[in-house]
Amino acid sequence: MKLSVPAIALSLLTLPGLAQPTISNPWVGLWQDQQPGVLLTLGDDNGQLAGGIVFNIVAHNGGQTYLAGRDAHAILTPRVDGDTLSFQVIRRPDSRKLDITVRMTADGKATLHCRNCGPDAPTVEIIRER
């Protein structure tokens, strides 16, 4: 069985400085065999940008793709600069901080990328569901 931690399914509550999507308009990026890979939720916590991210672990077995588990993290040091949201998460089990960016590219579209996950870290397009 092959495991991978793939792409994106985002629900953005509020994102100051960017287009203002709501919870009823989730952002979705599909990975292998159309499986959503991540859920990002943002909101206002007493005037501060806050949220969490859940990485879905997609497994492949006997030609079938399925959700094998989830890995939830609080987002740390979220900040918005123009059209880009940046934040960190702490990877388990080594407690390494990962630097994540979400950049708006067009109306209803964005990309998510881990800047320090290595040379093979993908940049994934995400699209807001309507």
N, C-alpha and C positions, 0 to 999 in steps of 0.2 A: 504494500500500500504506500502510495506517495502522498505526502502532506505538503501543503503550501499555504502561506499567509498572503492572500491576494488583495485585490483592489478595494472598491468603495461602494457604500450606500450611505449617503449623508442626509441627515435631517437638520437643517440649519434654522434655529429659532430666531436669532438676531445676529447681525454681523455689522457693527457700525462702520460706516464709510463704504460699504458695498451695497449692492442691490439687497433689499430687505425681504428675503424669502420667509415663509412661515412654516410651522410644523406641518401644515396641510400640503406643503409642496416639498417632499423629500428629494434629496439629491441622490442619484443612483449611478453607479459605475459598475458594470458587470465584468467579471473575470472569466476564468475558464468555464466553459459550458454554461454561461449565463448565470453564474453564481455570484450574488453580492458578497463583497469581501470586508467592508468596514461600515460601521454606523457611527457618525459623529453628531453629537448634540451640543448646541451652544445656547447660552442664555445670559440674562442679566442677573447677577448675584449682588444685590445692594449696590448697583451702579458699576460693578466690575464685570468684564467679560469672563465667563466661566463655562465649563462643560466637561464632557467625557467622550472617549472614543472606544469602540469595541471592534477588535479585529476578529473576523470570522476565519476559522481554520477550515479550509476546504480539502477534502480527501478524495482520492481516486482509487477505486477498487473494482476490478473486473469490468472495466469500461464504464463504470458508473461514477458520477461526481456527486458528492453529498457534503453537507455541513457536519464536520466532525467535532467542532467545539468553538468556544469563544474566549477571547482574552481581553478583559475590560481594563481601561486605564483612565485616570483623571488627567485632563490636559493641564499643563503647567505653563506659566508665563505667556498666556495668549496675548497677542498684540496684532493690530491692524496697521498696515502701512500702504496707503493707496488701495490697490486692488488685491492685496495679498494678506492673508491671515497666516501668522506663524505661531507655532507653539511647540512644546516639548512633551514627550511621554517618557516614563521610565520603563525600560525593557526588563522583563524578568528572564532568567534568574540572576543576571549579572549586574543589575541596577544601573546599566548604562543609559544616559539620556539620549533620546533620538530627537532630532530636529525635523519637524514636519512643516511643510508649507501647503496652503491651499490658495491658488491664484485664479481669480475670475478671468476668463478668456473671451467670453461673449455672453450675450443675454441668455441666462439659464445654463451656462456651461462654466466649468472650472477644471483645474488640474490639481491633483494631490501628489506630493513627492516627499520622500524622506531624504534630506540632504546629506546625512552622514551614515547611511545604511550600506554603503559600499558602491562600487562602480556599476553593479548590475541592478541597483534599485530602480524599479520602473517609475515613470511619470504616468499617472493614470487620468484619463479624462472622465469627468463626472458630469451628468446631465440632470437637471431638475425635472422631476416628473410633473406632469400637468394634470 
